[in-house]
């Protein structure tokens, strides 16, 4: 690409009088720069490494960056991230690529059930990693969860069908029997308020002829129930009425408590969160400062279901990954 075209694309300005007139490729990592390439960064150290590797052009936005080689095209822009994604959009003009914005639950189920990922890329939320993956991929389909970044690439980015609804036949908080595409899936390890996420993913896979296997269904990282005793040891469900439910989001806690309120009035619930975390419908959550403090709360509090936010189940002793809930 000619430097002149690069300036028009990024709305940048050259602050030197370079001897170069064009660049070959582009990267945000100095280790990937070869002679003739463009480097995008606000790190003085990385810029120097890129120039040593042969960079012909530098895009930066930090005004404290020092120009050290006037023969290189130093291009100042208002925002290097936006400039980088303008380049991505330019590159995508010549490709037939589609982009889909998922939420975290949808993505978890897609990763779980999809049996082949050919021609599909799942994008990281770090903008530099996303930039490199799109730039260097031959995939036709890209899926990401960062709404801001995805809309910088494609303002009208597609989403899944939010009206999709799965038919639930029987359910408890920890097991659900449901029907999808005329097949009944018996007592799967999925919360009943997660099955609609799964339905959306199935519809997406069917629409794009992506192979999947619903027998792979199990709990996601967003909702992990573990039956325990008073010493926090893992127990067989038939021998315990205490469950620690580990979640990485507050929405699932709210939905779980609503489910219990309508379906299990006898169940005593408590909620553990880091300090000053607000949980909808909970006036007084149990705040913990450390893992040890969370353990003490679980040991001493009276409950049937304890919702533990922002901690991993590894806080419990003697958990085996192969343990089956039922």
C-alpha positions in Angstrom: 0.0 0.0 0.0 1.2 3.5 -0.8 1.9 5.8 2.1 -0.5 8.3 0.5 -3.3 5.8 0.6 -2.5 4.9 4.1 -2.8 8.5 5.2 -6.2 8.8 3.5 -7.4 5.6 5.1 -6.3 6.4 8.7 -6.7 10.2 8.6 -3.1 10.4 9.8 -0.3 12.8 9.1 3.3 12.2 8.3 5.6 13.9 10.8 8.8 13.1 9.0 10.0 13.4 5.4 10.5 9.7 4.7 12.4 8.2 1.8 9.9 5.3 1.5 6.7 5.6 -0.5 4.9 2.3 0.3 4.7 -0.6 2.8 4.3 -4.3 2.3 2.4 -5.8 5.3 1.4 -4.7 8.7 1.6 -5.9 12.3 1.1 -4.8 15.9 3.9 -7.0 17.2 7.5 -6.1 16.5 8.6 -9.7 16.3 6.4 -10.1 13.2 7.9 -7.1 11.3 10.0 -7.8 8.2 11.7 -5.3 6.0 9.2 -3.0 4.3 6.4 -3.5 6.8 4.1 -1.1 8.8 4.2 -1.2 12.6 1.3 0.1 14.8 2.2 0.9 18.4 2.6 3.5 21.1 5.5 1.7 22.8 8.8 3.4 22.1 10.7 0.2 22.9 8.6 -1.9 20.5 8.9 0.8 17.8 12.7 0.7 18.0 12.6 -3.1 17.7 10.3 -2.9 14.7 12.7 -0.4 13.0 15.6 -2.7 13.7 13.6 -5.5 12.0 13.1 -3.3 8.9 9.9 -1.4 9.4 9.2 1.3 6.7 6.3 2.9 8.5 5.2 3.5 12.1 1.6 4.4 13.1 1.4 6.0 16.6 -0.9 8.3 18.6 1.1 9.1 21.7 2.6 12.5 21.2 5.5 11.7 23.6 6.8 9.1 21.1 10.3 10.3 19.8 11.1 10.1 16.2 14.4 8.2 15.9 14.7 7.5 12.2 13.5 10.2 9.9 13.8 8.0 6.8 10.9 5.9 8.2 7.3 7.1 7.6 6.1 8.2 11.1 2.4 8.6 10.9 0.5 10.2 13.7 -3.2 9.4 14.2 -5.7 10.2 16.9 -6.3 6.6 18.0 -4.1 3.7 17.0 -6.8 1.1 17.7 -9.3 2.9 15.4 -6.6 3.3 12.8 -5.7 -0.4 12.9 -9.4 -1.4 12.5 -9.8 0.9 9.5 -7.0 -1.0 7.9 -8.8 -4.3 8.8 -12.0 -3.0 7.2 -10.0 -2.1 4.1 -8.5 -5.6 3.9 -11.9 -7.2 4.3 -13.3 -5.4 1.2 -11.6 -8.0 -1.0 -12.8 -10.9 1.2 -16.2 -12.5 1.6 -16.2 -12.6 5.3 -19.1 -12.6 7.8 -18.9 -11.4 11.4 -21.2 -12.5 14.3 -21.5 -11.0 17.8 -22.1 -13.6 20.5 -22.6 -13.2 24.2 -20.4 -15.2 26.5 -23.0 -17.9 27.2 -23.7 -18.4 23.5 -20.0 -18.7 22.7 -19.5 -21.2 25.5 -22.2 -23.5 24.0 -20.8 -23.0 20.5 -17.4 -24.1 21.6 -18.9 -27.1 23.5 -21.1 -28.6 20.8 -19.3 -27.7 17.5 -17.5 -30.7 16.2 -15.6 -29.0 13.4 -14.2 -25.5 13.3 -13.0 -25.3 9.7 -13.4 -21.9 8.1 -14.4 -20.3 11.4 -12.4 -18.2 13.8 -13.3 -17.3 17.3 -11.8 -13.8 18.0 -10.1 -12.8 21.2 -11.2 -9.7 23.1 -7.7 -8.1 23.0 -7.7 -5.7 20.1 -4.1 -6.5 19.0 -4.7 -10.3 19.0 -8.0 -9.7 17.2 -6.3 -7.5 14.6 -3.6 -10.2 13.9 -6.0 -13.1 13.7 -8.3 -11.4 11.2 -5.4 -10.1 9.1 -3.7 -13.5 8.9 -6.7 -15.8 8.7 -8.3 -17.3 5.6 -11.5 -18.1 7.4 -14.8 -16.8 6.0 -16.6 -16.5 9.4 -15.5 -14.6 12.5 -17.2 -14.8 15.9 -16.5 -12.4 18.8 -18.0 -11.2 22.1 -16.5 -7.7 22.4 -19.3 -5.5 21.1 -17.2 -2.4 20.8 -14.5 -4.1 18.7 -16.8 -6.1 16.6 -18.8 -2.9 15.6 -15.6 -1.2 14.8 -15.0 -3.8 12.2 -18.6 -4.1 11.1 -21.1 -1.6 12.5 -24.1 -3.7 11.6 -22.5 -6.9 12.9 -25.0 -9.9 13.0 -26.3 -11.4 16.2 -28.1 -14.6 17.0 -31.8 -14.9 17.0 -32.9 -13.6 20.4 -36.4 -14.9 19.9 -35.2 -18.5 19.8 -36.9 -20.6 22.5 -36.2 -24.2 23.4 -39.0 -26.6 24.5 -38.3 -27.7 28.1 -40.0 -31.0 29.1 -38.8 -31.4 32.7 -36.3 -29.5 34.7 -34.6 -28.9 38.0 -32.0 -26.2 38.7 -29.2 -28.6 37.8 -30.7 -30.9 35.1 -33.0 -30.2 32.1 -34.8 -32.5 29.7 -35.4 -30.5 26.5 -36.5 -30.9 22.9 -34.5 -29.6 19.9 -35.2 -30.4 16.2 -37.7 -33.1 17.3 -35.1 -34.9 19.4 -35.4 -35.2 23.2 -32.3 -34.8 25.3 -32.7 -36.4 28.7 -31.6 -34.8 32.0 -28.6 -32.9 30.6 -26.3 -31.0 32.8 -27.7 -27.6 31.9 -29.6 -25.0 33.9 -33.2 -24.5 32.5 -32.5 -20.8 31.9 -29.5 -21.7 29.7 -31.3 -23.8 27.1 -32.4 -20.8 25.1 -28.8 -19.9 24.6 -28.2 -23.4 23.3 -31.2 -23.1 21.0 -29.8 -20.0 19.4 -26.5 -21.7 18.8 -28.2 -24.7 17.2 -30.2 -22.5 14.9 -27.0 -20.7 13.9 -25.2 -24.0 13.2 -28.1 -25.4 11.2 -28.3 -22.2 9.1 -24.6 -22.3 8.3 -24.3 -26.1 8.0 -21.9 -26.4 10.9 -21.7 -29.9 12.5 -22.6 -30.2 16.2 -23.2 -32.8 18.8 -25.7 -32.0 21.6 -24.6 -35.1 23.6 -21.6 -33.0 24.6 -23.8 -30.7 26.7 -22.5 -30.1 30.2 -22.2 -27.2 32.6 -20.4 -24.2 31.3 -17.9 -22.1 33.3 -20.8 -19.7 34.0 -22.7 -22.1 36.2 -20.9 -24.9 38.1 -22.8 -26.7 40.9 -20.9 -28.8 43.4 -22.6 -30.8 46.2 -20.6 -30.5 49.5 -20.7 -31.3 53.2 -20.1 -29.0 56.1 -16.4 -29.3 55.7 -16.7 -28.4 52.0 -15.8 -31.8 50.8 -17.4 -33.0 47.6 -20.3 -35.3 48.2 -22.6 -37.6 46.3 -25.8 -35.6 45.6 -27.9 -38.2 47.3 -26.0 -37.7 50.6 -26.0 -33.9 50.7 -28.6 -31.1 50.6 -25.9 -28.4 50.3 -24.7 -27.1 46.9 -22.0 -24.5 46.2 -22.9 -23.0 42.8 -19.9 -21.1 41.2 -20.8 -18.4 38.7 -18.8 -15.8 36.8 -21.8 -13.5 36.2 -24.5 -11.9 38.4 -27.3 -12.5 35.9 -27.2 -16.3 36.4 -27.4 -15.7 40.2 -30.6 -13.7 39.7 -32.1 -16.2 37.4 -31.2 -19.1 39.7 -32.8 -17.4 42.7 -35.9 -16.6 40.7 -36.1 -20.3 39.7 -35.8 -21.4 43.3 -38.4 -18.8 44.5 -41.0 -20.3 42.1 -40.0 -23.9 42.3 -38.4 -24.6 45.6 -39.7 -22.4 48.4 -38.0 -24.7 51.0 -34.5 -23.9 49.7 -32.4 -21.6 51.8 -30.0 -19.6 49.5 -27.1 -17.4 50.3 -24.9 -15.3 47.9 -21.2 -14.8 48.3 -19.5 -11.9 46.4 -16.4 -9.7 46.6 -17.0 -6.5 48.7 -19.4 -3.8 47.4 -20.9 -6.1 44.7 -24.5 -5.3 44.1 -26.8 -8.3 43.3 -30.3 -7.7 42.1 -32.8 -9.0 44.6 -30.2 -9.6 47.4 -30.2 -7.0 50.2 -27.3 -8.5 52.1 -24.9 -10.7 50.1 -22.1 -12.3 52.1 -18.9 -10.3 51.2 -15.6 -12.0 51.2 -12.1 -10.4 51.1 -10.2 -13.6 50.3 -10.7 -17.3 49.4 -10.1 -18.3 53.0 -12.9 -15.9 54.1 -15.2 -17.4 51.5 -14.5 -20.9 52.8 -15.3 -19.9 56.4 -18.6 -18.4 55.3 -19.5 -21.6 53.5 -18.5 -23.7 56.5 -20.5 -21.6 59.1 -23.5 -20.3 57.2 -26.8 -22.2 57.0 -27.9 -22.8 53.4 -29.0 -25.3 50.8 -27.7 -23.4 47.8 -24.7 -21.0 48.0 -24.1 -18.9 45.0 -20.4 -18.0 44.9 -19.6 -15.2 42.5 -16.1 -14.6 41.1 -14.4 -17.6 42.6 -13.4 -21.0 41.1 -14.6 -24.3 42.4 -10.9 -25.2 43.0 -11.3 -23.4 46.3 -13.0 -26.5 47.6 -10.8 -29.4 48.8 -10.4 -32.7 47.0 -12.4 -31.9 43.9 -11.9 -34.3 41.0 -12.5 -33.0 37.5 -14.0 -36.3 36.5 -16.6 -36.2 39.3 -20.2 -36.7 38.0 -22.9 -34.6 39.6 -25.5 -37.4 39.5 
